[in-house]
């Protein structure tokens, strides 16, 4: 029985071919999970998280590539990253990285405390460095591979920022996936409505199936692929959220089938 269980955990050639296009290796993804949770992490969970991160970084790179093309530049620079985020609020992810990158320092604005004193950047960062920030640079090879797949190159500072954003985003996704396991499913999502003073509140949005509270199945000691998919709406919204869930679900389904 033990031998049979060990055998089923090994990757088959077919499974390897399904996940070979992932620029962020499942082993590295699992390492991020281990930094934020003591729960076990299944292979489908690692595949799903790697796929979601790829989808997010691809969207950012494509936006930066469009910005660079407008200036006839072939290599991406941090300015292109800023343009990509400014033009598409859906890719404003991994925000904990912004306080640690020179690219974003001029955009953070001034923050003052209750006494009106200016809060320094060091104070805003906090005493503890987020695990994703501390573990940045581990995805550099994957970022470069992804850039190549989109037909572009980037200066080292741009690679560093994409690496940091990917690491911080993945750490946050792992935390939310672990929360889904601990709480036995998705209990609720916050909502935001824009209301014009003096006008009636807008009608509630149509129910998004990705935002419906759910109850998970399975043991409470392992993060599964479905837990990662359930956590995606906590980090992403709009078309990017839908595409990330769809691509990750398809990848894990195909890999598991093999």
N, C-alpha and C positions, 0 to 999 in steps of 0.2 A: 504493500500500500504506500509506504513512504517513497519507494522508488518511482511509483507511478505519479505521485504528487510532484516530485522534483522534476520529472520529465515534462509535465504539462507546463511548468514555469519557464521552460527554455523557449527562446525565440526560434521559430521556424524560418526557413529562407523566405517564404511568402510573406510572413509578418514583417521581417526585416525590410523587404522591398517596399512595403506599404508605408513605413515610417522613415525611410531613408531620405526623403525630401525635407524632413523637419530640420531646420537649421539649428534649433536648440535641442541638444541631445537629452533624451529622457533621464539619463544618469544625473545630469546637471540640474534638471528640473526637480528630481527627487531630493537633491542636496538642498535646494531652496526650501522645499516642504519640511525637511528635517530641522531647519533653522527656526521655523515658526510653529511647529506642532510635533508632539510626540506620537501622533497617530501613524499607523502604517499607511503606506501609499501604494496603491495598486498600479500596475502598468497602464491600464486604460486611463487612470487619472493623470499619470505623467504624460501620456500621449495627448490627452485632451488639453492639458495646460500648455504644453509646447505648441500645439496647433493654434490655440487662442492667442498666445503671445506672437506667433508668426503673423497671424491676421492683423493684429494691431500694428506691429512694426511695419508690415507691408503698406498699410494705409498711410502711415506717417511718411515713409520713404517716398511713396508715390506723390504725396502732396509736396514734399520738399523738392522732388525732381521737377515737378511742374513749375515751382517758384524759380529754380535754377535755370530752367529753359527760357524763362522770360528775359533773363539777363545773359543768355547765350553762354552759360557756364556749364561745363561738363562734370565738374566735381562739386559735390554738395558741401556747403559750409554751414555753421551754426545759424546764420541768418535765414537760411532756407528752412531750417527746423522751426524757427519762430514763425515764419510765414505759414508753414503747413498747419501749425496749431491755431494761429489767428484765423485762418480760413475755414477750419473744420473743428468745431468745439468737441466733436465726438472723439478726437484723438488726444484730448487733454487728459492724459493718464500718467501714472507714475509721478504725481505732483510732489511727493516727498523728495524726489531727485532735484527739483528746481532750486531748493535752498542750498544745494551742494554743488551746483554747477555755475561757473562764471557766465555761461550763456544767458541765464535767466536773472542774474542779479539786478540788472537795470530795470527789469519788468516787474519786480516784486512790490515796488512801491514802499512807502514808509508805513510803519506800524507803531502806534504809540500806546502806552499802557493807560490805566485809569487816571494816573496823575499827569498825563500829557507828555511824559518823557518818551523819547525815541527808543524803541526796542531794537537792539543791535541784531545783526544777522546771526551772530553766534548764539544769542539768547533765543532767537526764533527757531534755530535748528534744534535746540534742546540738548540736554546733557547726554542723552542716549542716541547713538547713530542707528537709524533703522536698519534692520538686517539686510534689506535689499540694497541699500546704499553701501553698507559694509562689504557686501558680496559682489559689488559691481566689478566689471572687467572680466568676469568669468565667461561672459557670452560674446566676447569680442570676435572670436572666430565665426560664431553663428551670424553675427551682425554683418561681417564682411561677406559671408556667403550669401546672405539675403540681399545685400546691396548688389552683388554680382548678378544674382538672378533677376534683378530689376534693371540691369544694364547700366548701372551707375557706380561711381566711386565716391568716396567722401574723405575730407581731410581728417586727421587724427582727432581733432576736437569734436567733430561731428560723430565719429565712431564712438567716442567716449560717452557722448550724451545719449546716443541710441542704446548703447550697452547699459548705461545707468537706468534709463527709462524702462527697458525690458526687465531688468533685475528687480526694480522697485514694484513694477506692475505685477510681476509674477509672485512676489512675496505677498502682496495684498490679496491676489487671487487665491493663493494657498491658505491664507488666514480665513478668508470667507468660506472656502470649501471645508475647512476644518470646523468652522462654526455650523455649517449645514449638518455635519455629522453629529456634533455634540448636541444640537438642538432637535435632532430627529427630522430635519426637513427645513423648508423655507416657511417661516411663520408670517412675515409681512414685509412689504417694501414701502419705503417712504415715497411720497408724491409731492410734487411742487406745481402750483398753479399760479399763473400771472394774472393779477386782478387789477383793473383800472379803477382808481377811486371814483365813486359815484355811479359805477356801472355794475350790473349784476354779475355774480361769479359765473365763469364759463361752465358749460355742461361737462360732466365727467367724461373722461376719455373712454373710448371703447376698450373693453378688457383685452389686454395683451396676454396671450397664453404663457409667455415667458415670465410674467409677473404674478401669476396665480400662486397663492400659498400652496405648499405641497408637503407630503409626508414621505420620508425616505424609507426604503427597505434595505435590509442588510444589517451586518453587525455594526456596533458602535465603536469599533477599534480601527477601521480601515477607511481611508478616503478613496472613493470609487470614481469612475469616470462621470457618472451621473451627478455626483456631488460637485464636481468641477463645473459641469454645465449649469447646474442650479446656481452656482456662485457668480457666473458671468454677468447676469443682470445687475449684480451689486456693484460691478466695476464699469460696465459699459452701457450705452443706451443707443437708441436710433438704429439706423441701418447697419452700423458696425457691429452692434450687439447681435443682431439677427444673423449676420454673415459669420461671425465668430462661432456662434453656437452651431450653425448648420455645418460649417467646415469641420469643426471638432467632432461633432456627432458622426459625420460620415467617415472620418478617418478612424475613429475608435471602432466603429461598426465593421469596417473593412479589415482592420488589423485583427480584431477579435475573431472574425469569420475564418481567418487564415491560421 
